[in-house]
Amino acid sequence: MPEQTLSFNMRPDRASEGKARPHIVGIGGTTRIGSSSEAALRFALKCAEAEGATVELIAGPLLDLPHYDPSDDHRSPSALRLVKSLRSADGIIISTPSYHGGISGMIKNALDYVEDMRDDQEPYFEGRSVGLIVSAYGAQALGITMASTRSIIHALRGWPTPYAATLNSAEKPFENGLPANESVAEQLRIVAQQTIEFAQMKMAVGSGAPKSEAIAAATG
Ligand SMILES: Cc1cc2nc3c(=O)[nH]c(=O)nc-3n(C[C@H](O)[C@H](O)[C@H](O)COP(=O)(O)O)c2cc1C
């Protein structure tokens, strides 16, 4: 672990003591060893954990799902797990590489499974904050991929956070799986903080409890 990363401040100024603990589910990355979008997601979830959230990572092979088929009720174990996790999420962080100017097919396919939540009491990503991270080899793809991914989240009725992280892999943002500098760490920290803050606000105007508790109460 590079020495500098040890001094990254995970929770600089916003104490979350006494507030509800939202459950944040992170989905993203690629199947590539050393994926920067996965490294970014892992660090953002660490920040969320340091802010008091419970976190869950769904990355790499767990997202390597069969093409979503709306005409087939059968779901693979990984697909069932993905949807179950997303149902229990108060906030979600999505981290994608830019492939040819857009979200990667693997992450988009995973998001297509959110269709299975269409008849839920809170369908799709309704009422959930969604923090976004994009990794691309250049500035142009970062902006266009971020904008189009926000549109996907809107289509899913989610609440994209105002701030999103854009990481230029040409600048080598990670070293040994950790942010290579404070600017990268800060971006990811803000995404985590905003995802949590919105989730806490939503919980405060609702039952005050995380969705996972409501689901457990309803199912006994
Ligand atoms: C199929 C494919 C398409 C890509 N298209 C673009 C692109 O249009 N613009 C760009 O800046 N980078 C593009 N890249 C580069 C990736 O976005 C970039 O390397 C990213 O950081 C990879 O994420 P990862 O480290 O998580 O694998 C592409 C890479 C692949 C494999």
Ligand as a Chemical Component Dictionary entry (heavy atoms), coordinates in Angstrom:
data_LIG
# 
_chem_comp.id                   LIG 
_chem_comp.type                 NON-POLYMER 
_chem_comp.pdbx_formal_charge   0 
_chem_comp.three_letter_code    LIG 
# 
loop_
_chem_comp_atom.comp_id 
_chem_comp_atom.atom_id 
_chem_comp_atom.alt_atom_id 
_chem_comp_atom.type_symbol 
_chem_comp_atom.charge 
_chem_comp_atom.model_Cartn_x 
_chem_comp_atom.model_Cartn_y 
_chem_comp_atom.model_Cartn_z 
_chem_comp_atom.pdbx_ordinal 
LIG C1  C1  C 0 -14.272 -1.920 -25.538 1  
LIG C2  C2  C 0 -13.637 -0.662 -25.004 2  
LIG C3  C3  C 0 -14.066 0.569  -25.453 3  
LIG C4  C4  C 0 -13.502 1.745  -24.962 4  
LIG N1  N1  N 0 -13.943 2.951  -25.409 5  
LIG C5  C5  C 0 -13.427 4.080  -24.922 6  
LIG C6  C6  C 0 -13.868 5.354  -25.375 7  
LIG O1  O1  O 0 -14.725 5.460  -26.240 8  
LIG N2  N2  N 0 -13.299 6.462  -24.842 9  
LIG C7  C7  C 0 -12.337 6.387  -23.874 10 
LIG O2  O2  O 0 -11.870 7.440  -23.407 11 
LIG N3  N3  N 0 -11.899 5.192  -23.405 12 
LIG C8  C8  C 0 -12.411 4.055  -23.925 13 
LIG N4  N4  N 0 -11.966 2.847  -23.470 14 
LIG C9  C9  C 0 -10.971 2.840  -22.399 15 
LIG C10 C10 C 0 -11.626 2.615  -21.051 16 
LIG O3  O3  O 0 -12.771 3.413  -20.863 17 
LIG C11 C11 C 0 -10.654 2.977  -19.945 18 
LIG O4  O4  O 0 -9.434  2.319  -20.132 19 
LIG C12 C12 C 0 -11.232 2.642  -18.588 20 
LIG O5  O5  O 0 -10.458 3.317  -17.625 21 
LIG C13 C13 C 0 -11.222 1.143  -18.342 22 
LIG O6  O6  O 0 -11.800 0.848  -17.083 23 
LIG P1  P1  P 0 -11.238 -0.331 -16.189 24 
LIG O7  O7  O 0 -9.876  0.117  -15.720 25 
LIG O8  O8  O 0 -12.227 -0.450 -15.061 26 
LIG O9  O9  O 0 -11.156 -1.563 -17.036 27 
LIG C14 C14 C 0 -12.489 1.673  -23.981 28 
LIG C15 C15 C 0 -12.041 0.423  -23.539 29 
LIG C16 C16 C 0 -12.607 -0.731 -24.046 30 
LIG C17 C17 C 0 -12.123 -2.074 -23.544 31 
# 
loop_
_chem_comp_bond.comp_id 
_chem_comp_bond.atom_id_1 
_chem_comp_bond.atom_id_2 
_chem_comp_bond.value_order 
_chem_comp_bond.pdbx_ordinal 
LIG C1  C2  SING 1  
LIG C2  C3  SING 2  
LIG C2  C16 DOUB 3  
LIG C3  C4  DOUB 4  
LIG C4  N1  SING 5  
LIG C4  C14 SING 6  
LIG N1  C5  DOUB 7  
LIG C5  C6  SING 8  
LIG C5  C8  SING 9  
LIG C6  O1  DOUB 10 
LIG C6  N2  SING 11 
LIG N2  C7  SING 12 
LIG C7  O2  DOUB 13 
LIG C7  N3  SING 14 
LIG N3  C8  DOUB 15 
LIG C8  N4  SING 16 
LIG N4  C9  SING 17 
LIG N4  C14 SING 18 
LIG C9  C10 SING 19 
LIG C10 O3  SING 20 
LIG C10 C11 SING 21 
LIG C11 O4  SING 22 
LIG C11 C12 SING 23 
LIG C12 O5  SING 24 
LIG C12 C13 SING 25 
LIG C13 O6  SING 26 
LIG O6  P1  SING 27 
LIG P1  O7  DOUB 28 
LIG P1  O8  SING 29 
LIG P1  O9  SING 30 
LIG C14 C15 DOUB 31 
LIG C15 C16 SING 32 
LIG C16 C17 SING 33 
# 
